[in-house]
Amino acid sequence: MTDEVTDAKMDAMIAGPGFLDTLSARLAGSPPVDAAVIYPCSLPSLQAAVGLGQQGIVQPILIGPGERIRALARSASLDLAACRLVEAADEHLAAARGVALARDGTARMLMKGSLHSSIFLREIGHHESGLRTDRRMSHVFVLDVPTCSRPLLVTDGAVNIAPDLPARRDIVQNAIDLARTIGISRPRVAILSAIETVNPELPSTVDAALLAKMAERGQITGGIVDGPLALDNALSAEAARCKGVESPVAGCADILVVPDLEAGNMLAKQLTFMGGASAAGVVLGARVPVVLTSRADSVRTRILSGILAAVLAQARGMD
């Protein structure tokens, strides 16, 4: 079977809004993934953990102040019978205990509850935590956009503030690996800037060209990488045609790689809050998948993110 036939069949399987809702089917017949949920002391974070447990997707390990978690559950009539509770008096201790469970293999994924992201990420990235790898950690949003016929991946809008070129190489590779895991066999990667030509006065265009060349030379593998591309010609074949952009990625990008955290965060939030997209997010580059949701995220977004992380954890277990 040729790569072209394989790609066509895979694109047909994943096309269309609602892709995120199909992810749980990939876990059918698999045992639930042990998930350490760090400090689930807000109702949305606790509801998401319990909901994932009730669906048989994860086995929740709730880490935080036990009595506070039980009281919260009682207030919302949530059944914690299927959850394991690990006592931790505060956010810092909860993060440390969750990372320890992931380090010793008890937990195969981590989920952020209601603690601050900086506390959560600091513990995961600590040199002695055992969760670091040679790869830079980065965040990927997977988005179902109503106006787009395929899922879109946006990276990095949550972890790396102003990544340098080596960090951006890892960001691209992490996103490609995720895309392949969820079924996009040859992801098309657009390295975004404001324009589609290289201009030394706009550093993101230079980085984009270098990343494209790195992919050409095998320093980034598994996808088709091109840039710089502006957002319009990354997503619209007509815009690319009007601008005379010839690229295997133009008009059909699966992965949008932004120049910095601000651009990625705003792009993802525009697509969700103004574009009606459904979203899931995960941090890659650690030894286990990490769900890093915003405290303002809905229960649906948290559950979709948990499903995405569980799919990754199951895939790693089969490697």
C-alpha positions as CSV (number, residue, x, y, z in Angstrom):
1,M,0.0,0.0,0.0
2,T,1.4,3.4,-1.0
3,D,1.9,6.3,1.4
4,E,-0.6,8.3,-0.6
5,V,-3.3,5.6,-0.2
6,T,-2.6,5.3,3.5
7,D,-2.8,9.1,3.9
8,A,-6.1,9.3,2.1
9,K,-7.7,6.6,4.2
10,M,-6.4,8.2,7.4
11,D,-7.5,11.6,6.4
12,A,-11.0,10.2,5.7
13,M,-11.1,8.6,9.2
14,I,-10.2,11.8,11.1
15,A,-11.8,14.4,8.9
16,G,-14.4,16.8,10.2
17,P,-15.4,18.5,13.5
18,G,-16.0,16.0,16.2
19,F,-12.7,14.2,15.8
20,L,-12.0,14.7,19.6
21,D,-15.2,13.0,20.4
22,T,-14.0,9.9,18.6
23,L,-10.8,9.6,20.6
24,S,-12.3,7.5,23.4
25,A,-13.1,4.7,20.9
26,R,-9.4,4.1,20.5
27,L,-9.3,3.0,24.2
28,A,-12.1,0.4,23.8
29,G,-11.1,-2.9,25.3
30,S,-8.1,-1.3,27.1
31,P,-7.8,-1.1,30.9
32,P,-8.2,2.4,32.4
33,V,-5.0,4.4,32.6
34,D,-3.9,5.3,36.1
35,A,-4.0,9.1,36.3
36,A,-2.7,11.3,39.1
37,V,-5.0,14.3,39.4
38,I,-3.1,17.0,41.2
39,Y,-5.1,19.1,43.7
40,P,-8.6,18.7,42.3
41,C,-10.0,21.3,44.6
42,S,-12.3,23.0,42.2
43,L,-15.6,21.6,41.0
44,P,-14.7,21.4,37.3
45,S,-11.4,19.6,37.9
46,L,-13.1,17.1,40.3
47,Q,-16.1,16.6,37.9
48,A,-13.7,15.9,35.0
49,A,-11.7,13.3,37.0
50,V,-14.8,11.5,38.2
51,G,-16.3,11.7,34.7
52,L,-13.2,10.1,33.1
53,G,-13.3,7.4,35.8
54,Q,-17.0,6.7,35.2
55,Q,-16.3,6.3,31.5
56,G,-13.6,3.7,32.3
57,I,-10.9,5.9,30.6
58,V,-8.8,6.5,33.6
59,Q,-8.4,5.3,37.2
60,P,-8.3,8.6,39.1
61,I,-5.8,9.0,41.8
62,L,-6.9,12.3,43.6
63,I,-4.0,14.0,45.3
64,G,-4.8,16.8,47.7
65,P,-6.5,17.6,51.0
66,G,-8.8,14.6,51.5
67,E,-11.6,16.2,53.5
68,R,-11.8,19.2,51.3
69,I,-12.1,16.9,48.2
70,R,-14.8,14.8,49.9
71,A,-16.7,17.9,50.9
72,L,-16.6,19.2,47.4
73,A,-17.8,15.9,46.0
74,R,-20.7,15.8,48.5
75,S,-21.7,19.3,47.5
76,A,-22.1,18.2,43.9
77,S,-23.3,14.6,44.6
78,L,-20.2,13.1,43.0
79,D,-19.4,9.5,43.8
80,L,-15.7,9.0,44.7
81,A,-16.0,5.3,45.3
82,A,-13.9,4.5,42.2
83,C,-11.2,7.0,43.1
84,R,-8.1,6.6,45.1
85,L,-7.3,9.5,47.5
86,V,-3.7,10.4,48.4
87,E,-3.5,13.0,51.1
88,A,-1.5,16.2,50.4
89,A,-2.1,19.3,52.5
90,D,-1.2,21.9,49.9
91,E,-0.5,22.5,46.2
92,H,3.3,22.0,46.4
93,L,3.0,18.7,48.3
94,A,0.3,17.5,45.9
95,A,2.5,18.2,42.9
96,A,5.5,16.5,44.4
97,R,3.5,13.4,45.3
98,G,1.9,13.2,41.9
99,V,5.2,13.4,40.2
100,A,6.6,10.7,42.5
101,L,3.7,8.4,41.5
102,A,4.5,9.0,37.8
103,R,8.2,8.5,38.5
104,D,7.7,5.1,40.1
105,G,5.2,4.0,37.4
106,T,2.1,4.0,39.6
107,A,0.6,6.8,37.5
108,R,0.9,6.7,33.7
109,M,-0.4,10.3,33.2
110,L,-0.7,13.5,35.2
111,M,-3.6,15.9,35.2
112,K,-3.6,19.4,36.7
113,G,-6.4,20.2,39.1
114,S,-6.9,23.7,40.5
115,L,-3.3,24.5,41.4
116,H,-1.2,27.1,39.6
117,S,0.5,26.0,36.4
118,S,3.9,27.3,37.6
119,I,3.9,25.0,40.6
120,F,2.8,22.0,38.6
121,L,5.3,22.5,35.8
122,R,8.2,23.3,38.1
123,E,7.8,20.0,39.9
124,I,7.5,18.0,36.6
125,G,10.6,19.8,35.2
126,H,12.7,19.5,38.4
127,H,16.0,17.9,37.6
128,E,15.6,15.3,40.3
129,S,12.0,14.5,39.5
130,G,12.8,11.7,37.0
131,L,10.2,13.0,34.5
132,R,12.6,15.0,32.3
133,T,13.8,13.6,29.0
134,D,16.3,14.9,26.5
135,R,13.3,16.5,24.7
136,R,12.1,20.0,25.6
137,M,8.6,19.9,27.1
138,S,6.0,21.7,25.0
139,H,2.2,22.1,24.9
140,V,-0.1,21.2,22.0
141,F,-3.7,22.1,21.5
142,V,-5.8,19.8,19.4
143,L,-8.8,21.7,18.1
144,D,-12.0,20.7,16.3
145,V,-12.8,23.9,14.4
146,P,-16.3,24.0,12.9
147,T,-15.1,25.7,9.7
148,C,-12.2,23.3,9.2
149,S,-12.5,19.8,7.7
150,R,-9.7,18.3,9.9
151,P,-8.4,18.7,13.4
152,L,-5.8,21.4,13.9
153,L,-2.9,21.2,16.2
154,V,-1.5,24.5,17.6
155,T,1.9,24.7,19.4
156,D,3.2,26.1,21.8
157,G,0.7,28.3,23.5
158,A,1.2,27.3,27.2
159,V,4.8,26.3,28.2
160,N,7.6,27.9,26.2
161,I,7.5,31.7,26.3
162,A,10.1,32.7,23.7
163,P,11.7,29.5,22.5
164,D,15.0,29.5,20.7
165,L,15.8,27.4,17.7
166,P,16.7,24.2,19.5
167,A,13.6,24.4,21.6
168,R,11.5,25.1,18.5
169,R,12.9,22.0,16.9
170,D,11.7,20.0,19.9
171,I,8.3,21.7,19.8
172,V,7.9,20.8,16.2
173,Q,9.0,17.2,16.8
174,N,6.7,16.8,19.8
175,A,3.7,18.0,17.7
176,I,4.5,15.6,14.8
177,D,4.8,12.7,17.2
178,L,1.4,13.5,18.7
179,A,-0.2,13.9,15.3
180,R,1.1,10.5,14.2
181,T,-0.2,8.9,17.4
182,I,-3.7,10.2,16.9
183,G,-3.8,9.0,13.3
184,I,-2.3,11.7,11.1
185,S,0.2,9.6,9.3
186,R,2.2,12.3,7.5
187,P,1.3,15.6,9.3
188,R,1.8,18.8,7.4
189,V,3.5,21.4,9.5
190,A,3.2,25.2,8.9
191,I,5.9,27.3,10.7
192,L,3.9,30.5,11.1
193,S,5.0,34.1,10.8
194,A,3.3,37.3,9.7
195,I,4.6,36.9,6.1
196,E,5.6,34.0,3.9
197,T,9.1,35.3,2.8
198,V,12.3,35.3,4.8
199,N,13.1,38.7,6.2
200,P,16.1,39.1,8.6
201,E,14.2,42.0,10.3
202,L,11.5,39.5,11.3
203,P,13.4,36.7,13.2
204,S,10.4,34.3,13.1
205,T,10.8,34.0,9.3
206,V,14.5,33.1,9.7
207,D,13.7,30.4,12.3
208,A,10.9,29.1,10.1
209,A,13.2,28.7,7.1
210,L,15.8,27.0,9.3
211,L,13.3,24.6,10.7
212,A,12.1,23.7,7.2
213,K,15.7,23.0,6.2
214,M,16.3,20.9,9.4
215,A,13.3,18.8,8.4
216,E,14.7,18.4,4.9
217,R,18.0,17.2,6.4
218,G,16.4,14.7,8.8
219,Q,16.8,16.7,12.0
220,I,13.0,16.7,12.3
221,T,11.3,13.6,11.1
222,G,7.8,12.2,10.5
223,G,6.1,15.2,8.9
224,I,6.2,17.6,6.0
225,V,7.5,20.9,7.3
226,D,7.5,24.3,5.6
227,G,7.8,27.9,6.4
228,P,7.6,30.8,6.9
229,L,3.9,30.7,6.1
230,A,1.3,33.3,7.2
231,L,-1.8,31.9,8.8
232,D,-4.0,32.6,5.8
233,N,-1.9,30.7,3.3
234,A,-1.3,27.9,5.8
235,L,-5.0,27.2,5.9
236,S,-6.4,28.5,2.6
237,A,-5.3,27.2,-0.7
238,E,-7.0,30.2,-2.4
239,A,-5.0,32.6,-0.2
240,A,-1.8,30.7,-1.1
241,R,-2.7,30.9,-4.8
242,C,-3.4,34.6,-4.7
243,K,0.0,35.2,-3.0
244,G,1.9,32.9,-5.4
245,V,2.9,30.6,-2.5
246,E,3.9,27.2,-3.7
247,S,4.3,24.7,-0.8
248,P,3.2,21.2,0.1
249,V,1.8,22.6,3.3
250,A,0.0,25.7,2.1
251,G,-3.8,25.4,2.3
252,C,-3.7,22.0,4.1
253,A,-1.6,22.4,7.3
254,D,-2.4,20.0,10.2
255,I,0.0,21.6,12.6
256,L,0.4,25.3,13.2
257,V,3.7,26.2,14.9
258,V,3.6,29.7,16.4
259,P,6.6,32.0,17.0
260,D,6.0,32.3,20.8
261,L,3.6,31.6,23.7
262,E,1.6,34.8,23.3
263,A,0.8,34.1,19.6
264,G,-0.1,30.5,20.4
265,N,-2.3,31.3,23.4
266,M,-4.2,34.0,21.5
267,L,-4.7,31.8,18.4
268,A,-6.0,28.9,20.4
269,K,-8.4,31.0,22.5
270,Q,-9.6,32.9,19.4
271,L,-10.5,29.6,17.8
272,T,-12.3,28.3,20.9
273,F,-14.0,31.5,22.3
274,M,-14.7,33.2,18.9
275,G,-14.6,30.3,16.5
276,G,-16.6,27.7,18.5
277,A,-13.8,25.1,18.5
278,S,-13.7,22.2,20.9
279,A,-10.2,21.8,22.4
280,A,-8.0,19.4,24.1
281,G,-4.4,20.0,25.3
282,V,-1.5,18.0,26.4
283,V,2.1,18.6,27.4
284,L,4.7,16.4,25.7
285,G,8.4,15.8,26.3
286,A,8.1,14.4,29.8
287,R,8.1,10.7,30.6
288,V,4.3,10.7,30.9
289,P,1.6,12.7,29.2
290,V,0.6,15.8,31.1
291,V,-2.8,17.5,31.0
292,L,-2.3,21.2,31.6
293,T,-5.7,22.9,31.6
294,S,-6.6,26.5,32.5
295,R,-8.5,27.1,35.6
296,A,-11.2,28.6,33.4
297,D,-11.5,25.6,31.2
298,S,-14.8,23.8,31.0
299,V,-15.4,20.2,32.2
300,R,-15.7,19.2,28.6
301,T,-12.3,20.6,27.7
302,R,-10.8,18.8,30.7
303,I,-12.4,15.5,29.8
304,L,-11.3,15.7,26.2
305,S,-7.7,16.6,27.3
306,G,-7.8,13.6,29.7
307,I,-8.9,11.3,26.9
308,L,-6.1,12.6,24.6
309,A,-3.5,12.0,27.3
310,A,-4.9,8.5,28.0
311,V,-4.6,7.7,24.3
312,L,-1.0,8.8,24.4
313,A,-0.3,6.8,27.6
314,Q,-1.8,3.6,26.0
315,A,0.2,4.1,22.8
316,R,3.4,4.4,24.8
317,G,2.6,1.3,26.7
318,M,2.4,-0.6,23.4
319,D,5.8,0.7,22.1
